[in-house]
Structure formats: C-alpha cells, structure tokens
C-alpha cells in the first residue's frame, strides 16, 4: 500500500511549467509571459546555477555523437525545434513544403550571429549540412539521410533540402539536438567536422568559457543571443560519478539541480516527496526498458517459448520492488503516450500457470533436475546485460530466480558497455537488455533502424516469418503522406511485433529531476536529453 501511495505522489509531482527560447527543444506554448511575470516578482537576485553530471562534457562537436547532449543543446541551434503541439522556427524563421513533400525551403532568420561574430545565414547553414553529408555513413540511422538528394542556398536568406521521397518525420529529425545543429564555419577543419572541430562555437543561449576534464565545465550566458536571454547568467557543471555523492552534494548546497533518467535512484527520489527544501519532478514515459529475444536461436525460435517468457515475467513486481513504483510496468514496446503507439494491444499479463501450460503444450517437459527439455534439448538460455548497470544486474538475478521455478534455466552475464553493445549489434545473444530510443526518436527512428544492423533488433528479428512484411510496412510508414494510412501501418507493425513476442517490455522509464525549491522553470521537453536551462530562474 505504501509503495502505491509513493507512486501516486510521484506521478502528481510532474512539472507542467512554462518555457521560452529555441536553443533547446521545448514543450509548451503561450505560458512564457506568465513565466516572466513570476520570475520578475520572485527574483532573488541569484543568477548562477550549479548542475551536476556523472561524466565530463567530452567532445561537443554537434555533428558527432560523443558529447553530452545537454551541453550541445545550449551551445547550438537547429533550423527548427519540436514542441508538444508541433514545430516552431529556430534558425529558420519559417518554411514551406512542396506539394509532393520532397522539397523543404527554409527562410533563415535575419541578424543571427555565432558567438564568435560570424553571421549565421543560409551559407553558414549550407556549410554545416555539407560537413554532415560528407560523413553521411555516420548518420544513416536517420532515414532522412538515406532519402537526401541535395541541399542548396539559392541566396543568403534561403536554404533548401530536396528528398527522393516524401518523409513525414523530416522536421522531427531536423529538430534533434544532433547531428543537425549549426556550428561556426570557423570551427571546421577545411570545411569538415568528421575529424573533429577547432572549437565549440554556436548561436545558442550559452557559450562554453572554461572546463577541466573530469572536474567541471562553465557556461556563460550568450549576451548576443538572438532569442530571449536566459535568467541564469552562469551554469557550472560539476562531474560527480556516484549517485549517492550527488545527493549529498545537493543536501550540502554544493549543487542546485540533478536532472536525468539515470542520475537519481528511485529510493532517493521517494525520500524527498514531502520535502520543503527540495522539489521532485517526473516526466511522462520517455522510453521502454525491455529484453530482446533472438528468434534465430534454436530455442527462442519457438514462439511458444517466447510467449511463455512473456507470461512468466512479473512486471509489477519489478516496478514495485526495484523502482518503488517510479517506473510503471510496461505492457507494450512503446508507451501509449508515444505518437502513433496508442494501439489496441492486449499486454501479456503475469500468469506463471499459463506460462507453464504453454510450455507443456509445446512439448517442453519438466525433467527430474527441475529443467524442462524437448527432444533431448534442455531449456537453457543466456541473458546478456550491461555490467555498468546495477539495475540490469538486479533485474537479471530476479528473472533468473523466477524463470527457474518454471523449469527455465537462465544463465546471466554482464559485459562492459562497449562489449555489450558490440555483441548486441552483432546478434551474439540469446536474450539481451535494451531500452527504446525514447523521444523524439520513437517510434519512427527506432523502427526504421530495425531494418538494418544498427542495434540488436535486426539480428533478433531474422527468425520471424513475417520479417519482410514488417520491414516493408516500416518503409511505407516513413514515406506515407496519408495520416490515416500511416496510423494503419504503425498499428500493423506494432501488432506483429507484439504477437511475435520478440520483446519483453519491463518498465517505462521516465525523466527525473531533484532540485532546490527556490529554483523555478524546471520542466521536461520533447527531447529526453534536453535540460531546459534557458527557462530556469530563481
């Protein structure tokens, strides 16, 4: 009962505050004025914020993928940004789309300068896109790159993108923090960014002024920012790898804000629900924690085994026992709050008796050693997890114990992150932990990637009889211009993957924030990796 109360209280703590600017992806509309009034009325004079992250800022080249996205988001701008109710202009003041959906023409905002004084006009945007296209193979996880015919700048105010086919997620992908953010051409190496950059100069609301590797980074307000200037003048980001140490730093006043999916433990969050000194914030589901089943495996190629594993998985127990109800049980691969994913699917409920019956019917007979077997083959599986994740190890041990009761022997082993990812991508697994890409990449980008060996999905689905049908439907989704037809195709794909039981959804992740209560304007945007510093104030 206590855990249910905690979950309810956590849910009610969701921030629905206002936003402004476009240096970051935002999620609101016309509450900016109220935000400004409140800020003016409650201004404490404090204009410095101390943030914390578990690692260094790393390489902030906006066209590559090593850097911390919260930092890239405040340094650089994109052509457009995503909002809850659609898209809004950023470096592009407005745009038009041709009737056939293949040509996008952007009117570039006047008077925008990079923080080094370089004009950000259509020619600067073209230089950025040429640098991105030069390194195209790194970006083909975005289907837009596969459909790209060419880019041009007919004049200094106009930028044009041409595609071979219409592509409905086009603006969503252009609004992602990377790789379509603009860096000063002066930072490029001979017009290129694929081999690194000379500096981190953008048009965003902040500039990077100082950093010491593995210790801290300092961002100062861009006083020449083209949009509304942030209330916070300086952001200092301290590097504290340990969760508990971060909490102690918040308690002592060393830091002001902890923000991120994996930055705060669930039990720590529960301790601050009734605090006057600190505020808790939770987002809607951002992504799904799940296990991928390799259908090319001799045993997991049997649909009955995959279905039995679904019924044998107690998601509610995982939610309550490991996440204190913070992450809700997941019944489907994507939460119904994700666009196009509110599909009428019946979740696999926890029913160990039904799981056992399915295995019995499929010929998996319980042996004297407590392990089922069929045609001399024991029901033994291997679960791979990221050894850097304590949570995945805990869930693995729990499932190992639960499945054993049904006569399923599951070996578990963890590998360090890079090895784990390499083996997942190569299909070297029976079962493997994974997490959906999350907003704004779900469902379109993560589904598109299932058609190629980007992650483990492609390999895992190779044993499905309807794999070709699923892939064709995904391709049709991406180029469909008919909203009704697009939803039908999404429903087909999500239904097939659900009935094929390729994925065992566990819990829905959410974004979390814990911060000093005199800090305001903290909210969650349409991009789970964005931290809305530009909207915060004391």
C-alpha positions in Angstrom: 0.0 0.0 0.0 2.8 2.4 0.9 4.5 1.8 -2.4 1.3 2.6 -4.3 1.0 5.8 -2.4 4.5 6.7 -3.3 3.9 6.0 -6.9 0.8 8.2 -6.9 2.6 11.0 -5.2 5.5 10.8 -7.6 3.1 11.0 -10.5 1.5 14.1 -9.1 4.9 15.8 -8.9 5.1 16.2 -12.7 6.2 19.6 -13.7 4.0 21.5 -16.1 5.9 24.7 -16.2 6.5 27.2 -19.0 9.2 27.6 -21.5 10.9 30.0 -23.8 13.5 30.3 -26.4 14.6 27.8 -29.0 18.1 26.9 -28.1 16.6 23.8 -26.6 13.6 21.6 -27.5 10.5 22.8 -25.7 7.2 21.5 -24.8 4.8 24.4 -24.1 3.0 27.2 -25.8 2.0 30.6 -24.6 2.8 30.4 -20.9 6.1 32.3 -21.4 4.6 35.6 -20.3 3.3 34.2 -17.0 6.8 32.7 -16.5 8.4 36.1 -17.0 6.0 37.8 -14.6 6.6 35.2 -11.9 10.3 35.5 -12.4 10.2 39.2 -12.1 8.0 39.0 -9.0 10.1 36.4 -7.3 13.5 37.5 -8.4 16.0 36.7 -5.6 19.0 38.3 -7.5 20.7 34.9 -7.8 21.7 34.2 -11.4 24.2 31.3 -11.1 23.2 27.6 -11.2 25.4 24.6 -10.2 24.4 21.5 -12.2 25.9 18.0 -11.9 26.6 15.2 -14.4 28.1 11.8 -14.0 30.8 12.4 -16.6 32.7 15.1 -18.4 31.2 17.1 -21.3 33.5 15.2 -23.8 33.7 16.2 -27.5 30.9 18.7 -28.2 31.2 18.6 -32.0 27.4 18.8 -32.8 27.8 16.6 -35.9 29.1 13.6 -34.0 27.9 11.6 -31.0 30.4 11.6 -28.2 29.5 14.8 -26.4 27.0 15.4 -23.7 23.7 16.4 -25.3 22.6 18.8 -22.5 25.7 20.9 -23.3 25.3 20.7 -27.1 21.7 21.8 -26.7 22.6 25.1 -25.0 25.6 25.9 -27.3 24.0 25.2 -30.7 20.7 25.8 -32.5 18.9 23.8 -35.2 16.7 25.0 -38.1 13.5 24.1 -36.2 12.6 22.8 -32.8 9.9 20.3 -31.7 7.1 21.2 -29.3 4.2 19.3 -27.9 1.9 21.0 -30.4 4.1 20.7 -33.5 7.2 22.6 -34.6 8.4 26.1 -34.3 11.1 28.1 -36.0 14.5 28.4 -34.7 17.3 29.4 -37.0 14.7 29.1 -39.7 12.0 31.7 -39.1 9.5 29.8 -41.2 9.5 27.2 -44.0 7.4 25.8 -46.9 7.0 22.2 -48.0 6.3 21.4 -51.7 3.0 19.6 -52.6 4.8 16.4 -53.3 6.5 16.5 -49.9 10.0 16.3 -51.3 11.3 19.9 -51.1 11.7 21.9 -47.9 12.5 25.6 -48.3 13.6 27.4 -45.1 13.6 31.2 -44.6 16.7 31.8 -42.4 16.2 34.2 -39.5 17.9 37.6 -40.1 20.6 39.0 -37.7 21.7 35.8 -36.1 25.4 35.5 -35.3 27.6 32.8 -33.9 29.2 33.7 -30.6 32.5 34.4 -32.5 30.7 37.1 -34.5 30.3 35.1 -37.7 26.9 35.6 -39.5 24.6 32.6 -39.4 23.0 32.9 -42.8 21.9 30.3 -45.3 25.5 29.9 -46.5 26.6 29.0 -43.0 23.8 26.5 -42.7 24.8 25.1 -46.1 28.4 24.7 -44.8 27.1 22.7 -41.9 25.0 20.4 -44.0 27.8 19.8 -46.4 30.0 18.8 -43.4 27.3 16.5 -42.2 26.7 14.9 -45.6 30.5 14.4 -46.0 30.2 12.0 -43.1 26.9 10.5 -44.2 27.6 6.9 -43.2 27.6 8.0 -39.5 24.1 9.4 -39.8 22.2 6.8 -41.8 20.3 5.7 -38.7 18.2 8.7 -39.6 16.2 7.7 -42.6 16.3 11.3 -43.9 19.9 10.8 -44.8 19.0 7.9 -47.0 16.4 9.9 -48.9 18.5 13.0 -49.3 19.0 14.2 -52.8 20.8 17.5 -52.2 21.0 20.8 -50.3 21.5 24.3 -51.5 21.4 28.0 -50.6 19.9 30.0 -53.5 20.6 33.2 -51.6 21.8 34.2 -48.2 18.3 34.0 -46.7 17.1 30.7 -48.2 18.1 27.1 -47.5 16.7 24.2 -49.5 16.6 20.4 -48.8 15.5 18.0 -51.5 14.5 14.4 -50.9 13.9 11.5 -53.2 10.6 10.6 -51.4 8.3 12.4 -49.0 9.3 11.8 -45.4 7.0 12.7 -42.6 9.5 12.7 -39.7 11.7 15.2 -41.5 11.1 18.2 -39.2 11.4 16.0 -36.1 14.9 14.8 -37.2 16.0 18.3 -38.1 15.0 19.4 -34.6 17.1 16.8 -32.8 20.0 18.1 -30.7 22.4 16.4 -33.1 23.6 16.0 -35.8 21.7 18.9 -37.5 22.9 21.7 -35.1 24.9 24.5 -36.5 28.5 25.3 -35.6 30.5 28.3 -36.7 32.2 27.5 -40.0 35.4 29.0 -38.4 35.5 25.9 -36.1 35.6 23.5 -39.1 38.7 21.9 -40.3 38.9 22.8 -44.0 35.1 22.8 -44.2 34.8 19.5 -42.4 33.7 18.3 -39.0 34.1 14.5 -39.4 37.6 14.5 -38.0 36.9 17.0 -35.2 36.5 20.7 -34.8 38.6 23.6 -33.6 36.2 25.0 -31.1 32.6 24.8 -29.8 31.0 27.9 -31.1 27.3 28.1 -31.8 24.4 30.5 -31.8 22.7 29.1 -28.6 21.8 30.9 -25.4 25.1 29.9 -23.7 28.8 29.8 -24.5 31.4 27.5 -23.0 34.0 29.6 -21.2 36.0 27.1 -19.1 36.3 23.4 -18.4 38.7 20.9 -16.7 38.4 17.3 -17.9 36.6 15.1 -15.4 36.1 18.0 -13.0 33.8 20.8 -14.2 32.6 23.0 -17.1 31.4 26.6 -17.1 28.8 28.0 -19.4 28.1 31.8 -19.5 25.0 33.5 -20.9 25.4 34.5 -24.6 24.8 38.2 -24.3 24.4 38.4 -28.1 21.8 35.6 -28.2 19.2 36.3 -30.9 16.3 35.0 -28.7 15.1 35.8 -25.2 18.1 35.8 -22.9 18.1 33.3 -20.1 17.7 34.5 -16.5 20.6 32.3 -15.4 23.8 34.0 -16.2 26.3 31.2 -15.4 26.0 27.4 -15.3 28.7 25.4 -13.6 28.6 21.7 -14.2 30.4 19.5 -11.7 31.4 16.0 -12.5 30.2 13.5 -9.8 30.0 9.9 -11.0 28.4 8.4 -7.9 24.6 8.7 -7.3 24.8 9.0 -3.5 27.6 11.5 -3.6 25.4 13.7 -5.9 22.6 13.5 -3.3 25.0 14.6 -0.6 26.2 17.5 -2.7 22.6 18.6 -3.2 21.9 18.4 0.5 25.0 20.4 1.4 24.2 23.2 -1.1 27.2 22.4 -3.3 24.8 21.8 -6.3 21.3 23.1 -7.2 19.9 20.6 -9.7 20.1 16.9 -10.5 18.4 16.0 -13.8 18.2 12.9 -16.0 16.8 9.4 -16.2 19.8 7.6 -14.6 21.1 10.4 -12.3 18.9 9.7 -9.3 18.0 6.3 -7.7 14.3 5.6 -7.2 14.7 5.1 -3.4 16.4 8.5 -3.2 13.5 10.2 -5.1 11.0 8.7 -2.6 12.8 10.3 0.3 12.2 13.9 -1.0 8.5 13.8 -1.8 7.4 15.8 1.2 10.5 18.0 1.4 10.1 21.8 1.6 13.8 22.3 0.8 13.8 20.2 -2.4 11.4 19.6 -5.3 10.8 16.4 -7.2 9.8 16.3 -10.9 8.9 13.4 -13.1 8.1 13.2 -16.8 5.7 11.1 -18.8 7.3 7.8 -20.1 10.3 8.6 -22.2 11.4 5.1 -23.3 10.8 1.4 -22.5 13.2 -0.9 -20.6 12.9 -4.3 -22.3 14.5 -7.6 -23.2 15.1 -8.6 -26.8 14.7 -12.2 -27.7 16.8 -13.6 -30.6 14.4 -15.5 -32.8 17.3 -17.2 -34.7 18.2 -19.0 -31.6 17.3 -22.7 -31.6 15.1 -22.5 -28.6 13.8 -18.9 -28.9 12.8 -19.6 -32.5 9.8 -21.4 -30.9 7.0 -18.8 -30.5 5.6 -20.9 -27.5 8.8 -20.3 -25.6 8.8 -16.6 -26.3 5.2 -16.4 -25.2 5.8 -18.4 -22.0 8.6 -16.0 -21.1 6.2 -13.1 -21.5 3.7 -14.6 -19.1 6.4 -15.6 -16.7 7.6 -12.0 -16.3 6.1 -10.2 -13.3 6.5 -6.6 -14.4 4.5 -5.2 -11.5 7.0 -6.8 -9.1 9.9 -5.3 -10.9 8.2 -1.9 -10.9 7.4 -2.0 -7.2 10.4 -3.9 -5.9 13.2 -2.3 -7.9 11.8 1.1 -8.9 9.5 1.9 -5.9 6.7 2.4 -8.5 8.7 5.1 -10.1 8.9 3.2 -13.4 5.4 1.9 -14.3 5.0 -1.7 -15.6 5.3 -1.8 -19.4 2.7 -3.8 -21.3 3.9 -2.9 -24.8 7.1 -2.0 -26.6 6.2 1.7 -26.7 4.0 3.6 -24.2 0.6 4.7 -25.5 1.6 8.3 -25.0 4.2 8.0 -27.8 2.8 9.3 -31.1 1.0 6.6 -33.2 1.5 4.0 -30.4 -1.9 4.1 -28.7 -2.8 0.8 -30.4 -5.3 -1.7 -29.1 -2.9 -4.4 -27.9 -3.6 -6.8 -25.0 -0.5 -6.9 -22.8 0.9 -10.2 -21.7 -0.2 -10.4 -18.1 1.8 -12.1 -15.4 0.5 -15.7 -15.2 3.0 -18.4 -14.3 0.5 -21.1 -14.5 -0.4 -20.2 -18.1 3.3 -20.0 -19.0 3.8 -23.5 -17.7 0.8 -24.7 -19.6 2.1 -23.2 -22.9 5.5 -25.0 -22.4 3.7 -28.3 -21.6 1.6 -28.0 -24.8 4.7 -27.2 -26.8 6.4 -30.4 -25.6 8.8 -28.9 -23.1 8.7 -31.5 -20.4 9.9 -30.9 -16.8 12.9 -33.1 -16.0 13.9 -34.6 -12.7 16.6 -31.9 -12.4 13.9 -29.2 -12.5 14.8 -28.1 -16.0 12.5 -28.6 -19.0 13.6 -30.4 -22.1 12.4 -31.2 -25.6 13.8 -33.8 -28.0 16.8 -34.1 -25.7 17.4 -30.3 -25.7 17.3 -28.6 -22.3 15.5 -25.3 -22.0 18.6 -23.3 -21.2 19.1 -19.6 -22.2 21.6 -16.9 -21.7 20.8 -13.2 -20.7 23.3 -10.5 -21.6 23.3 -7.2 -19.7 25.4 -4.1 -19.3 27.7 -4.7 -16.3 27.8 -1.0 -15.7 24.1 -1.0 -14.9 23.3 -2.2 -11.3 19.6 -2.1 -12.2 20.0 -4.6 -15.1 22.0 -6.9 -12.9 19.3 -6.8 -10.2 16.5 -7.5 -12.7 18.6 -10.3 -14.3 19.0 -12.0 -10.9 15.3 -11.7 -10.2 14.2 -13.1 -13.5 16.7 -15.9 -13.2 15.1 -17.0 -10.0 11.5 -16.6 -11.3 12.1 -18.5 -14.6 13.9 -21.3 -12.7 10.5 -22.0 -10.9 9.0 -22.8 -14.4 11.9 -25.1 -15.4 13.7 -22.5 -17.5 17.4 -22.4 -16.8 18.8 -18.9 -17.5 22.4 -18.0 -17.2 23.1 -14.3 -16.8 26.3 -12.5 -17.6 27.3 -8.9 -17.8 29.9 -7.2 -20.1 31.2 -3.7 -20.0 29.2 -1.3 -22.1 31.1 -1.3 -25.4 31.4 -5.1 -25.5 27.8 -5.4 -24.5 26.7 -3.1 -27.3 29.0 -4.7 -29.9 27.6 -8.2 -29.1 24.0 -6.9 -29.2 24.6 -5.2 -32.6 26.2 -8.4 -34.0 23.4 -10.6 -32.7 25.6 -12.5 -30.3 23.0 -13.1 -27.7 20.0 -15.3 -26.7 18.4 -12.6 -24.7 19.7 -9.0 -24.2 18.6 -6.0 -22.2 17.8 -2.9 -24.3 16.0 0.4 -24.0 13.9 2.1 -26.6 15.5 5.2 -28.2 13.0 7.5 -26.5 11.5 10.8 -27.5 11.9 12.3 -30.1 13.3 9.2 -31.8 10.4 6.9 -31.1 8.7 5.4 -32.8 9.9 6.4 -36.3 13.7 6.3 -36.0 13.9 3.2 -33.8 11.6 1.3 -36.0 13.4 2.4 -39.1 16.7 1.1 -37.6 15.1 -2.4 -37.2 15.6 -2.8 -41.0 19.4 -2.8 -40.8 22.0 -4.0 -38.3 22.1 -0.8 -36.3 21.3 -2.4 -32.9 20.3 -5.9 -31.9 16.7 -5.6 -33.3 17.7 -6.5 -36.8 19.5 -9.7 -35.8 16.8 -10.7 -33.3 14.0 -10.5 -35.9 15.7 -12.6 -38.6 13.9 -15.7 -37.4 10.4 -14.2 -37.9 8.4 -15.4 -40.9 6.8 -12.0 -41.3 10.1 -10.0 -41.1 9.9 -8.9 -44.7 6.3 -7.7 -44.2 7.3 -5.8 -41.1 10.2 -4.1 -42.9 8.1 -3.1 -45.9 5.4 -1.6 -43.7 8.1 0.4 -41.8 9.4 1.7 -45.1 5.9 2.7 -46.2 5.3 4.4 -42.9 8.2 6.7 -43.4 7.2 7.9 -46.8 3.4 7.9 -46.3 1.7 11.3 -46.8 -1.7 10.0 -45.6 -2.1 10.3 -41.9 -4.8 7.6 -41.7 -2.8 5.1 -43.7 0.3 5.9 -41.6 -1.6 5.0 -38.4 -2.8 1.8 -40.0 0.7 0.8 -40.9 2.0 1.6 -37.4 -0.8 -0.5 -35.9 0.2 -3.4 -38.2 3.9 -3.2 -37.3 3.3 -2.9 -33.6 0.7 -5.6 -33.6 3.0 -8.0 -35.4 6.0 -7.4 -33.1 3.7 -7.8 -30.1 2.2 -11.1 -31.3 5.6 -12.4 -32.4 6.7 -11.8 -28.7 10.1 -10.6 -29.8 10.3 -8.1 -26.9 9.6 -8.5 -23.2 8.6 -5.0 -22.1 9.6 -4.4 -18.4 9.0 -0.8 -17.3 8.5 2.6 -18.8 11.4 4.9 -18.0 10.7 8.5 -17.1 12.9 11.5 -16.8 13.6 12.7 -13.2 14.6 16.0 -11.6 15.5 16.8 -8.0 16.4 20.4 -7.2 16.5 23.1 -4.6 13.0 24.6 -4.2 14.0 28.2 -4.9 14.8 27.2 -8.5 11.9 27.6 -10.9 11.1 26.9 -14.5 12.3 23.2 -14.4 10.3 21.1 -16.8 10.7 18.3 -19.3 10.7 18.9 -23.1 10.1 16.8 -26.1 13.7 15.5 -26.1 14.6 13.4 -23.1 18.2 14.5 -23.3 17.5 18.2 -23.1 17.9 20.1 -19.8 15.9 23.4 -20.1 18.4 25.8 -18.5 17.2 28.7 -20.6 13.8 28.6 -18.8 15.1 28.4 -15.3 15.3 31.2 -12.8 15.4 31.9 -9.0 
